[in-house]
């Protein structure tokens, strides 16, 4: 760390909250260019799926897309999706109408356009408020998809007189919560896909942008096979080393405090964060607060690596770790020892690795069931070609730290890493 003390360390610029805009958005230039390309479509042939692990910056990037779209003449509607939004087709329809009305309440439609859709009125012009959209929806006979298409047709007619509006982007975060419910004969996800695929074929200037975890796109394709051709998928990965450095240095430079971190300390933070934007913000915020305290106490500035990692473990990982059973922990520990645990792994690799451990090995069928259970808990997900991945970034490193206490160690045997640890006192079946 530098010997010179930083000046006026008061306001912490780093923001590790969920979905909070960082002081400087590093990287993501390629994704911005791709989004501009989608906005330039005429007609709309591709929609957007923005996906990636938690903490990689999906929500932040989507928030960045919004002003880009507005500046190019697009209206932006949407919200975070909860499970309740896709309980049934009616709830999905009301969600769309509610969000749409915020943008369309200033638009008007002439009487003949309303009558053509099936909504009779004596007024010359009507504003497209929620009440107007809902009345149109209710007045149209048929299925939910027919009703939503009628409402969107009314909106398209209103947009025809507005040369300053190119179209509407329907953006929904946490879209992995969308689901069909065949047992209840309710298909809200399919209704959403069918609606946009249909109106886009008719030339409607509406783009669907869905943001969610990596389970999102397989779920879309499972609901409707044409979804594979309907969406352009952006998978956000960790930042490059150069972009990670910029995410750390740029906020300090803007505050004229770029001498706070030495180049060696910056590299330490980059390594600790793994290039994940949330971890960069979390670690840098902790470092900045520590520096304030050290400065006031007249101490030498230093990064308390171990303490910060311990706090990150408690704040980010421990809650998820506490949800799993002893047997599930054994499997997660086996996965964490795989050389490919940071990327992709297969059931066969897990089964083979389990034979090197002190506990009972997993059979292929048991491993398959266990991974499905862990996927339901949000700890892993099934990626391409049937391979699995950790759903939480750097989870493999946390598991190795968690289990390698003074009484728990990683043993090397002919190049094979074996993690040995005691079981918890209270055991549950998993």
VOKOLLUM-920350 format. One record per residue (C-alpha): z, x, y. Coordinates in Angstrom, 3 decimals, decimal comma. Each point is the difference from the previous one (the first is absolute). Example, Ala and Ser with C-alpha at 12.3 -4.5 7.8 and 13.67 -1.06 7.14 Angstrom:
BEGIN
R          z          x          y
R      7,800     12,300     -4,500
R     -0,660      1,370      3,440
***
This chain:
BEGIN
R          z          x          y
R      0,000      0,000      0,000
R     -0,617      1,212      3,580
R      2,887      1,573      1,905
R     -0,848     -1,899      3,199
R      1,737     -3,347      0,184
R     -2,242     -3,030      0,625
R      0,455     -1,845      3,245
R      1,041     -3,619      0,450
R      0,205     -0,996     -3,654
R      0,870     -3,629      0,640
R     -2,612     -2,501     -1,187
R     -0,969      0,293     -3,644
R     -3,781     -0,610     -0,168
R     -0,252     -0,446     -3,764
R     -0,022     -3,487     -1,578
R      0,478     -0,315     -3,754
R      0,368     -3,794     -0,075
R     -2,191     -2,157     -2,225
R     -3,305     -0,564      1,760
R      1,137      1,627      3,256
R     -2,734      1,722      1,974
R      0,656      3,764      0,025
R     -0,070      1,875      3,305
R     -3,280      1,574     -1,133
R     -2,288     -1,342     -2,725
R     -1,332      3,089     -1,718
R     -3,147     -0,030     -2,101
R     -1,646     -3,268     -1,081
R     -3,141      0,674      2,045
R     -2,245     -0,664     -2,994
R      1,702     -3,350     -0,584
R     -0,507     -0,945      3,651
R     -3,700      0,812     -0,257
R     -0,276     -2,134     -3,139
R      1,701     -2,917      1,725
R     -2,379      0,221      2,965
R     -2,876     -0,136     -2,496
R      1,416     -3,204     -1,465
R      0,277     -1,514      3,472
R     -3,659      0,812      0,671
R     -1,254     -2,015     -2,999
R     -2,482     -2,781      0,614
R      0,249     -2,018     -2,182
R      3,372      0,720     -1,630
R     -0,576      1,559     -3,416
R      3,262      1,899     -0,488
R      3,639     -0,796      0,618
R      2,912      2,428      0,052
R      2,749      0,893     -2,443
R      2,393      2,568      1,472
R      2,281      1,287     -2,722
R      2,331      2,843     -0,928
R      3,572      0,796     -0,961
R      2,979     -1,034      2,084
R      0,615      2,340      2,904
R     -3,603      1,135      0,303
R     -0,636     -1,883      3,267
R     -2,014     -3,090     -0,990
R      1,673     -2,373      2,462
R     -0,182      2,537      2,812
R     -3,712      0,556     -0,578
R     -0,642     -3,752     -0,140
R      1,827     -0,348      3,319
R     -2,333      2,695      1,351
R     -3,030     -1,944     -1,211
R      1,000     -3,062      2,016
R     -0,656      1,372      3,525
R     -3,189      1,608     -1,320
R     -1,257     -3,406     -1,132
R      1,077     -1,763      3,192
R     -1,712      2,612      2,167
R     -3,255     -0,703     -1,854
R      0,182     -3,741      0,558
R      1,747     -1,206     -3,152
R      2,904     -2,411     -0,162
R      2,849      1,126     -2,266
R      2,179     -2,395     -2,001
R      2,437      0,508     -2,836
R      3,544      0,855     -0,996
R      2,098      1,410     -2,857
R     -0,462     -1,973     -3,208
R      3,016     -1,090     -1,990
R      0,016     -1,458     -3,503
R      0,411     -3,462      1,551
R     -3,439      0,254      1,631
R     -1,648     -0,155     -3,414
R      2,253     -2,433     -1,823
R     -2,875     -2,483     -0,038
R     -3,377     -0,641      1,586
R      1,512     -2,200      2,705
R      2,397      2,712      1,189
R     -2,847      2,514      0,164
R     -2,087     -2,452      2,012
R      2,805     -0,675      2,482
R      0,577      3,740      0,349
R     -3,644      0,484      0,991
R      0,029     -2,938      2,422
R      3,233      1,126      1,630
R     -1,265      3,524      0,607
R     -3,443     -1,170      1,068
R      1,366     -2,438      2,582
R      1,647      2,809      1,969
R     -3,439      1,448      0,757
R     -2,008     -3,224      0,231
R      2,251     -2,158      2,191
R     -1,936      1,182      3,055
R     -3,339     -0,928     -1,605
R     -1,554     -3,457      0,296
R     -2,447     -1,918     -2,137
R     -2,286     -2,810      1,089
R      0,329     -3,500     -1,426
R     -3,210      0,155     -2,044
R      1,142      3,188     -1,711
R      3,284     -1,629     -0,955
R     -1,784     -3,092     -1,314
R     -2,410      2,121     -2,004
R      2,947      1,524     -1,826
R      1,491     -3,441     -0,587
R      2,621     -0,271      2,752
R     -0,660     -2,932      2,316
R      1,136      0,128      3,627
R     -0,906     -1,677      3,274
R      0,703      3,111      2,080
R     -2,903      2,108      1,255
R      1,749      3,294     -0,762
R      2,997      0,804     -2,145
R      2,066      3,176     -0,091
R      0,336      1,591     -3,414
R      3,781     -0,219     -0,181
R      1,906     -0,100     -3,257
R      0,122     -3,794      0,142
R     -3,777     -0,136      0,391
R     -0,558      2,458     -2,854
R      2,456     -1,811     -2,267
R     -1,530     -3,393      0,794
R     -3,429      1,359     -0,885
R      1,368      1,468     -3,220
R      1,603     -3,297     -1,014
R     -3,071     -2,085      0,909
R     -2,415      1,933     -2,227
R     -0,171     -1,198     -3,635
R     -0,110      2,386     -2,902
R      1,867      3,082     -1,161
R      2,036      2,396      2,137
R     -2,936      2,407      0,251
R     -2,225     -2,802      1,339
R      2,585     -0,918      2,620
R      0,518      3,595      1,203
R     -3,768      0,552      0,178
R     -0,304     -3,106      2,190
R      2,657      1,335      2,369
R     -1,704      3,384      0,173
R     -3,297     -1,751      0,675
R      1,595     -1,721      2,975
R      1,288      3,341      1,281
R     -3,429      1,583     -0,417
R     -1,516     -2,818      2,086
R      2,528      0,702      2,759
R     -0,778      3,722     -0,102
R     -3,713     -0,648      0,469
R      0,538     -0,625      3,712
R      2,064      3,153      0,506
R     -2,207      3,037      0,381
R      3,068      2,180      0,570
R      1,373     -0,653     -3,522
R     -1,749      1,598     -2,966
R      2,150     -1,527     -2,714
R      3,477     -0,129     -1,510
R      1,896      2,499     -2,148
R      2,508     -1,623     -2,374
R      2,513      2,784     -0,707
R      2,853     -0,381     -2,485
R      2,636      2,606     -0,850
R      2,041      0,032     -3,233
R     -2,987     -1,679     -1,640
R      1,086      1,186     -3,450
R      2,227     -3,097      0,084
R     -3,074     -2,218     -0,400
R     -0,342     -1,559     -3,441
R     -1,573     -2,853     -1,945
R      2,208     -2,212     -2,168
R     -2,049     -1,251     -2,931
R      3,010     -1,631     -1,674
R      0,410     -2,252      3,068
R     -3,763     -0,388      0,438
R      0,240      1,523      3,466
R     -2,409      2,741      1,080
R      0,780      0,983      3,619
R     -1,329      3,548     -0,356
R     -3,258     -1,240     -1,485
R     -0,298     -2,592      2,774
R      0,324      2,763      2,601
R     -2,685      2,132     -1,657
R     -2,339     -2,919     -0,672
R      0,274     -1,187      3,600
R     -0,899      3,310      1,627
R     -2,716      0,814     -2,509
R     -1,584     -3,388      0,701
R      0,177     -0,018      3,802
R     -1,219      3,593      0,218
R     -3,055     -0,957     -2,057
R     -0,657     -2,653      2,658
R      0,178      2,634      2,737
R      3,453     -0,762      1,385
R      1,334      3,010      1,988
R      3,362      0,166     -1,766
R      1,459      3,141     -1,604
R      2,891     -0,029     -2,464
R      2,278      3,077      0,194
R      2,720      0,254     -2,653
R      2,714      2,672      0,091
R      2,253      0,685     -2,961
R      1,216      2,180     -2,825
R     -2,400      1,424     -2,622
R      0,510     -3,066     -2,201
R     -1,931     -2,063      2,568
R     -3,631      0,803     -0,818
R      0,310     -0,412     -3,803
R      1,630     -3,366      0,675
R     -2,949     -1,058      2,191
R     -2,540      1,020     -2,641
R      2,006     -1,745     -2,710
R     -0,081     -3,227      2,037
R     -3,716      0,209      0,839
R     -2,289      2,660     -1,480
R     -2,247     -0,113      3,078
R      2,914      1,404      2,028
R     -1,028      3,451     -1,224
R     -3,187     -0,338      2,071
R      1,621     -1,955      2,804
R      2,403      2,700      1,250
R     -0,138      3,528      1,285
R      3,167      1,706     -1,260
R      1,812      2,550      2,155
R      2,649      1,817     -2,039
R      2,357      1,820      2,340
R      1,240      3,259     -1,441
R      2,491      2,498      1,370
R     -0,942      1,914      3,139
R     -1,618      3,400     -0,224
R      2,134      3,012      0,857
R     -1,707      0,323      3,384
R      0,513     -3,692      0,842
R      3,623      0,198     -1,154
R      0,581      2,852      2,417
R     -1,529     -2,027      2,821
R      2,218     -2,983     -0,819
R      3,010      2,295      0,457
R     -1,090      2,163      2,926
R     -1,886     -2,451      2,199
R      2,975     -2,291      0,879
R      2,095      3,025      0,958
R     -2,850      1,461      2,037
R     -0,402     -3,286      1,876
R      3,692      0,182      0,906
R     -0,427      3,642      1,014
R      2,344      1,007     -2,801
R     -2,465      1,708     -2,301
R      2,345      3,000     -0,270
R      2,567     -2,075     -1,890
R     -1,500      0,843     -3,395
R     -1,196      3,424     -0,979
R     -3,196      0,250     -2,018
R      2,123      0,789     -3,060
R      2,064     -3,158      0,510
R     -3,144     -2,088      0,399
R     -1,285      1,279     -3,331
R      3,362     -0,839     -1,569
R     -0,232     -3,610      1,215
R     -3,603     -0,265     -1,207
R      1,047      1,158     -3,463
R      3,055     -2,287     -0,116
R     -2,039     -3,064      1,040
R     -2,858      0,521     -2,434
R     -2,342     -1,114      2,794
R      1,215     -3,617     -0,076
R      0,234     -1,414      3,541
R      3,265     -1,902     -0,555
R      1,732      3,095     -1,365
R     -1,298      2,086      2,912
R      1,501     -2,476      2,453
R      3,268     -0,252     -1,957
R      0,516      3,749     -0,348
R     -1,042      0,782      3,575
R      2,340     -2,656      1,377
R      2,893      1,499     -1,941
R     -0,927      3,517      1,109
R     -0,214     -1,068      3,634
R      3,412     -1,699     -0,101
R      1,561      3,050     -1,640
R     -1,481      2,229      2,682
R      1,563     -2,153      2,716
R      3,412      0,414     -1,599
R     -0,470      3,716     -0,612
R     -1,111      0,549      3,583
R      2,999     -1,821      1,434
R      2,324      2,022     -2,232
R     -1,698      3,241      0,973
R     -0,970      0,706     -3,594
R     -3,101      1,730     -1,307
R     -2,782     -2,499     -0,703
R     -0,749     -0,402     -3,702
R     -1,445     -2,602     -2,356
R      2,545     -1,361     -2,534
R     -2,565     -0,478     -2,773
R      2,369     -0,981     -2,784
R      1,901     -2,538      2,088
R     -3,182     -1,663      1,252
R     -1,430     -0,305     -3,504
R      3,300     -1,484     -1,187
R     -0,132     -2,608      2,783
R     -3,640     -0,782     -0,791
R      0,939     -0,485     -3,654
R      2,787     -2,403      0,953
R     -2,056     -1,969      2,542
R     -3,394     -0,176     -1,688
R      0,271      0,620     -3,740
R      3,491     -0,944     -1,165
R     -0,476     -3,759      0,382
R     -3,030      0,020     -2,279
R      1,696      2,345     -2,474
R      2,962     -2,353     -0,208
R     -2,209     -2,850     -1,236
R     -0,975      1,624     -3,294
R      1,789      0,091     -3,340
R      1,116      3,123     -1,852
R     -2,982     -0,145     -2,353
R     -2,366     -0,455      2,941
R      1,596      3,010      1,673
R     -0,685      2,020     -3,112
R     -3,655     -0,941      0,168
R     -0,209      0,768      3,738
R      1,592      3,393     -0,654
R     -2,578      0,679     -2,706
R     -2,804     -0,950      2,390
R      1,429      2,205      2,754
R     -0,268      3,016     -2,312
R     -3,735     -0,495     -0,582
R     -2,204      2,532      1,820
R     -2,053     -2,941      1,306
R      2,991     -2,107      1,107
R     -0,956      0,313      3,681
R     -3,425     -1,475     -0,735
R     -0,939     -1,996     -3,120
R      1,380     -0,134     -3,514
R     -0,817     -1,859     -3,194
R      2,062     -1,752     -2,640
R     -1,073      2,669     -2,485
R      1,381      2,755      2,259
R      3,302     -1,843      0,396
R      0,326     -0,520     -3,763
R     -0,773      3,666     -0,706
R      2,475      1,216      2,617
R      2,727     -2,316     -1,329
R     -0,070      1,886     -3,324
R      1,251      3,133      1,798
R      3,142     -1,641      1,332
R      3,488     -0,441     -1,438
R     -0,210     -3,799     -0,102
R     -1,950     -2,406     -2,123
R     -3,763      0,425      0,486
R     -2,114     -2,883      1,192
R     -2,641     -1,588     -2,184
R     -3,303     -0,935      1,691
R      0,816     -3,719     -0,086
R      3,510      0,542      1,373
R     -1,302      2,292      2,741
R     -2,605     -2,598      0,932
R      2,647     -2,724      0,308
R      2,325      2,299      1,923
R     -2,680      0,975      2,502
R     -0,864     -3,662      0,513
R      3,663     -0,683      0,751
R      0,164      2,936      2,434
R     -3,151     -1,289      1,690
R      1,706     -3,356      0,547
R      2,852      1,853      1,712
R     -2,459      1,791      2,285
R      0,632      3,506     -1,339
R     -3,389      0,619     -1,636
R     -3,382     -1,646      0,102
R     -3,056     -0,007     -2,213
R     -2,886      1,744      1,688
R     -3,583      0,631     -0,950
R     -1,088      0,448     -3,613
R      3,363     -1,182     -1,311
R      1,952      2,936      1,407
R      3,370     -0,439      1,694
R      1,424      1,436      3,214
R      3,363     -0,006      1,707
R     -0,009     -2,786      2,586
R      2,492      1,870      2,191
R     -1,095      3,327      1,532
R      1,917      3,096     -1,148
R      1,951     -2,120     -2,499
R     -0,494      2,684     -2,650
R      1,785      2,570      2,157
R      2,878     -2,396      0,662
R      0,461     -0,640     -3,722
R      0,174      3,707     -0,784
R      2,523      0,506      2,804
R      2,024     -3,010     -1,109
R      0,300      1,081     -3,592
R      0,414      3,775      0,508
R      3,675      0,022      1,064
R      2,406      2,773     -1,135
R      0,480     -1,927     -3,270
R     -3,687     -0,809     -0,304
R     -2,707      2,593     -0,198
R     -3,681      0,563     -0,606
R     -0,587      2,207     -3,018
R     -3,110      2,040     -0,690
R     -1,255      0,277     -3,578
R     -3,406      1,541     -0,589
R     -1,190     -1,187      3,378
R      1,244     -3,560     -0,570
R      2,445     -1,324      2,604
R      2,740     -2,173     -1,535
R      2,463     -1,891      2,158
R      3,409     -0,570     -1,542
R      2,449     -2,424      1,537
R      2,898     -2,246     -1,046
R     -0,319     -3,739     -0,205
R      1,681     -2,255      2,498
R      3,346     -1,522     -0,982
R     -1,236     -3,573      0,084
R     -3,218     -0,329     -1,954
R     -2,502     -2,805      0,023
R     -2,962     -0,606     -2,214
R     -3,444      0,585      1,537
***
